[in-house]
């Protein structure tokens, strides 16, 4: 994430489709990435969180912080 932000990219979509499990360290990293993106004037959106990852985002109320999409075209169009 740091290298993407250092390149000056402002619109970032993080595809979580292949992530089947996330623990508190993963949640902490997501929040840290969100914070770094905001500090650099970038926007971070999540794509395809599934099953337990989606449940965890809801449980931690992070779905209120992140823009979450199921369709990549919709995510791209939202920038």
N, C-alpha and C positions, 0 to 999 in steps of 0.2 A: 504494500500500500504506500509506503514512504516513497519508493522510486516512482510510482505513478503520480503521486502528488508533486514530487520534485520536478517531474517533466512538465508540470503546469496543467495537467488535465483537470478539468472542472466537473465533468459529468461522469460519474462512476457507477456501474452496476455490478454488484457482487452476486454471482450466481451460486446459490446454496443448494442447488438441485442434487448434487452428489454427496451432501453432508447428511449422514443418517443419525449422528449423535453430536451433541454439544454439551459441554459442562460449563461450570462457572468461569473457567479460564477462557473458553471460547466466547462467552457472553462479554466478559471483560475486554477481550480483544475487539469485538464488534463495536462496543461503546468507545474504545480508544480510537478506532479507525474513524468512527463518526466524528469524534471530537477533532482529530487531526484534519479531517476533510473540511470541517467548518472553519477551522483556524486558517486554512489555505484558500478559503472562498470557494470550496468545491461542494458538490452535492453527492451523497452516497445513498444509493437505493438498493434494496434487496430483491432478488429474483428467485422464485421457486423454493422457498423454505418448505420442507415437507414433514409430515408426521410429527415426531417428537421435537424437532427443531421449531416447527410452527407453534406447537403447544408451549414450548419454553419461551418463545417470544411473547406469547399471550400472557403466560403466567408472570413474567417479569415486566409486563406492560410496555415492552419495547416496540410493540406494533403501533403504539401511539407516537413513537419517536421516528421510526423508520417508515419510509414509503415502501410498501411491499407489493410486488407484482407477481402474477402467474404467467403473464405473456410478455416476452421480450420486446415485441413491437410496441406494446402499450408503455412499457418502462422507458423505452427510447423516446417515444413521443411525449412523455411527461416532462422532459427537460425543457 
